[in-house]
Structure formats: C-alpha cells, structure tokens
Amino acid sequence: MISSRSLPISSEQSQKPQIIRLVIVFLLITPISSYFLFQMELVRYTFPTWVVPLSNVIFILLLLLIINKVFNYLCRIIDLPISNFLQTEELLLLYVMLSLATSLAGCDVLQAVLSLLGHGNWFATDENEWAELFGHHLPTWLTVSNRTVLKGYYMGESSLYISLHLQTWLPVVLNWILLFFLLSLMFLCLNAILYRQWSNLERLTFPIIQLPLAMAKTEDSIFTNKKLWLGICIASAIGLLNGISTLVPSLPEIPITRRSYHFVESPLNFYGSVTIALYPFAIGIMFLMPLDVLFSTLVFYFLYRNQTAAARAFGIPGNFPYLNEQTLGAFFGLCVFFIWIGRAHFRKVLDVAFNRVTEKKEDKNEFLSYRLAVWGILVTAFAFSLALFRAGMSIWLALSLTLLILITPIITTRIRAEAGIFVHAYHWQAPRYFLIDLLGTRRLGPRNLTALSVCFFNRDYRPQQMPHQMEAFKIAETAQIQRWSMITVILVATVIGALIAFWVQLHLYYQHGASSGYFERWSTGYGREFFGRLSGWITNPTETDWLTLLFVTTGFSTMIGLVYLRLKFFWLPLHPLGYVMAGNQEMSDLWLPLLICLVLKWGILQHGGVRSYRATIPFFLGLILGDYIMGSFWSLTGVIFGIQTYQFYP
C-alpha cells in the first residue's frame, strides 16, 4: 500500500498547484462528465456513483495521465522546458474536485432533490388530494409551483433558456446550493477535528485512495509493475467479452454481474433467494480491507440471513430481525465509542477552541485550526437549522435534524477510512425515519412532515461529501499538498459542481421531458416515492413505534458490547464495523466477493506474510482499474451511439 507519510513526487514537488488553472480544467471537464453521468444513471441503469473510488473519475484521471505523457513527449520533441501539462499535486486535486462534483450529481443527492422540486405541484390531483394535504406547506423558496414552467420540464421539447424558466429556477437552485454549501462546511470542520485522531493516532489506512495515489505517483510508477498489468488484462478481457456478448447475444459471456437464484424447496425456501456476483473491481477493492473486518462482516451477514429464515420458518410477524433498526442503533453506539476512544483529543480541541489552553505549534498545522473548526461547526449548524426552520420545521425539530443528519456521514466516513468498503447504502437509517418512529407522525403534524420530506439531502447515502473530504485530507498529507489548496478546491468543487449538476439535469429535462419516457423511472420516481409516503403519513397518522425503538436500543447495546470485547480482548476477530456493514443494503450482492477476498488474504498472509501481501496489491489494483476502464468504455459507447451496452455494475 502507498505510504501514509509522503508520496514521492520527484522534481515537481517545488511547483505549487495553480488553482486558477485547475478550476478552468474542472469547468471544462465537469459539464461533459455530468452529461455522461446523467445519461448512465437516468437513462441507462448503471450507477457510477454507487461505488468508490468513482469509476468515471478514475477513468478521467487515466485520460489525464495519458494526456500528460503525450504532452511531455511533444515538449521533448520541440525542446520546451515544460515537463507536464498537470503536475502530480494538480492531478490529485482534480481527482478530489471531480469526486466531490460527481458525488453531488449522484442518484441519491441532486438527482433525487431535483426530482422533488416540482413533483408535489405538478402531480397534485383531485384524487390524491396532495394540494389539500401538504401543498400549502411546500417551502416556496425550495420548490417550483409555476405549472407553465413545469410543463416544459416534464413534457420536454422546450428549453431551459427561456426567460421565465431561468427566473423561476435560478433562485430555487441557488437556495439549494447554499444549503449544500452549509452542509459541506459542517463536514469540513468536523473532518478537521476528526482527522488527527483517525489518521495519526488510530492510524487508519484509507484503502479507497490507494488506487488514485498509485496512479499519480511519478517515481517508481505502478504502471511499470507487471502484476498491475496482469490484473488490468484479466478484468478488461472479461469486460470486453461481456460487452461484445451484449451486442452479439449469440456469443457466450462470463457471468460476473449479479444474478439472483430463488429457492423453492423447504427448508431453503425460507431464505428466499441468493444473489451471486463476481465483480472484478469489488474483489480488487475488498482485498484491501482488514482481515478482521472481512471476517466480521460475513459473520454478521450470515447471522442476519439465518435469523430472517428462522423468522419465516416460525411465522414471526413483522420485519424480524429488524436489521435496519439494529444498524441505526449501532450507528449511535459507534458515535459514543468514537467520543470515548478519542476523549483526550476532543478535550484538547475544546480547550483550544474556548481559549482554555494555548494552541501548540503542531495544532496550527491542522487543516483548520481547532478554534476555527469548532466555531465553524456551531455557526454553520445554527445557520443550517435556521434554513430548516424557514423551510417549515419547528425550531426544535430543525435543531434535532441538524444533529442527526451528521450521524450516518460520520459512520460511513469511518467505514471508508478504516475498512474501505466501496458501497454504503443506508436508506432506512436516515434521520427522518428515526424521528417519525420516535415521535410518530401525529405529533409531528403535516407541516413538519412536509419539510422532512423535502429537506432530505441524501436518499441512500451512497454518494456522500464527508468521506471524500476526509480522503482528500489524507491525499493532501500523503502527497504533501498545501492544506489551503485542498480546502479551496473542496469548497470550489462543492459550489461549482452543484451548479453544473443542476444545470445539466435541467437542460436534459427540458429537452427530453422528465416524464416523457426517455428517462428511467427515477427521473420522477424519487418524487413519487417521497410524496407518496408523505401522503400516507398524513392520512394515516401514527404514534411512537416502540417495537422499532426496542430494536434500535438492541443495536446500540450490541455495538457497545462488541466495542467492549474489542477493547478487552484485542485478539478477538469480531470487529464492530462488521456489524454495521452487514446492514448495508447492497450486502446481498457483495457476500461472495467478501468471502473470496477473506480466503485469498488469509491464505497469502498465513503462508507468505505481509511482504507477499504487499507484493500482490498491484494485481488487485489492476482488477479495479481494468474493470473500470472497460466498464467506462462500454458506457461511453452506449451514450455516444445510443445503443444498449454492457453494464459492469450493478
């Protein structure tokens, strides 16, 4: 794995990144990248933003490396002193910017948000009574109600660039960008506080960034490693064969994408079905996961499957074993553990923030000073709460949601930093569901419920900002990039990336029509899902769900027990993160790659030791890169020529 101390960057190290040049390159790349992303996720059922590192960003990084090589070759021919079009630091900064912009444009974030902005008004009818139930509660500064404007959006054959359309959409889009910018600032300040504890004191390994760091490395380049090319060739060959097979169905394929097999005979029928998937990139990424996390995740996943089968066999009603609720409780337990294990660090942070001690020299080298980070969280959280209050929430609910909205990002950031799992889907762990189970829809009332439905910010928590920011800090430390350069590009990418994502989506919807049938169901599906559920909450009010809270408490208690065992018996192979990762909605697709990686890694470490393990890493990085290259190639081919092509995930 790449050293966590520094990345050799040869003679380029003395050259500072040119932020303005980076922004220009970012502005040129992002609209094109966003267009292809929306074509893939909204028109074709393939989702680059579900997995990390993001396949389209890795593909763009590879293209930039090729451009660098060509540019360098041409400069040598004409005897120019310039060595590269983009320096190593600039490539890594662009990787961070594109990752953040792509995550914001992803299916669970701005695609889902935009789907809601006009849905409640356009699809309101006398039959569904949406106008009477919640129409008057929709925040006018965050939604669009003008049916003339919405007609072109949903029907197509129109243009975004009509004066009325721009005047209606621009303030709404800017208001949403402001909300996401406040969220980004909160995440940035929180990451600045957590980074030293997680990276330097607990020494987490950040497996997800190993591939981009290895690709950007100039001295002892990984592209000279034969094992890397072996992995690339194997994964690319599989992707190439499957791509040709999609175009020519008479040719055979290698079945590596997910396939479900249903059991019909007892007792296996109690398990329902089993999903088999052998994604090469998944095996490559999961091989970097710690061995105890691999083992623990599989143990808890199989335990969950057996509990579910037993519940069906014995006719236990409900959703036993209430995995989503247990996972949410485990999230709370992990947060308590993080506070406890880092209590000395957090005490020092608060002492510095409130001037109880003098800031030491090493503390001033943090990405943000602790004083600025703590006060930044407080100020942005207060501003964010005020915005939620203006959207229609009671002030106590706005403050509660602001606090709870940080829980899942913190946990997924930790999972990415320590375990390196490439997908994290936690739809039912969203704070709106917990608040509804805790308080009941009757107590919350239609106004609060409407605001909770509109201001959700992330549907399934697959693409996220906070983990990318934390990984950006690690990239900056490893590659010796100036901290303010990294912070600047993070904030710039957040604002510009969000603006471009809204622009490209609106352009496509006005051109083709969100409900015209050109797009997959999710162009209107998110709005249908959220407002349909909101209608049910209002028409069928509920009280506190005590059974759900019981299993949330069960999950919390189990996590505390696992943490205690982990601290008391360090040799115990059960890792607490395995418990929450087993609750990942995508785990049914991933159990076989997990099992393969567990067996391979255990065998290599057992018989060859750490040196053999490190020697095999380039091969598995090659599996990731080869699968991404061929998967991106087929996706681009499908978009450019308007044909159905091979989809490497899901």
Secondary structure by P-SEA (a helix, b strand, c coil): ccccccccccccccccccaaaaaaaaaacaaaaaaaaaaaacccccccccccccaaaaaaaaaaaaaaaaaaaaaaaacccccccccaaaaaaaaaaaaaaaaaaccccaaaaaacccccccccccccccccccccccccccccccccccccccccccccccaaaaaacaaaaaaaaaaaaaaaaaaaaaaaaaccccccccccccccaaaaaaaacccccccccaaaaaaaaaaaaaaaaaaaaaaccccccccccbbbbbbcccccccccbbbbbbcaaaaaaaaaccaaaaaaaaaaaaaaaaaaaaaaaacccccccaaaaaaaaaaaaaaaaaaaaaaaaaaaaaaaaacccccccccccccccaaaaaaaaaaaaaaaaaaaaaacccaaaaaaaaaaaaaaaaaaaaaaacccccccccccccaaaaaaaacccccccaaaaaaaaaaccccccccccaaaaaaaaaaaaaacccaaaaaaaaaaaaaaaaaaaaaaaaaaaaaccccccccccccaaaaaaaaaaaaaaaacccccaaaaaaaaaaaaaaaaaaaaaaaacccccccaaaaaaaacccccccaaaaaaaaaaaaaaaacccaaaaaaaaaaaaaaaaaaaaaaaaaaaaaaaaccccccccc
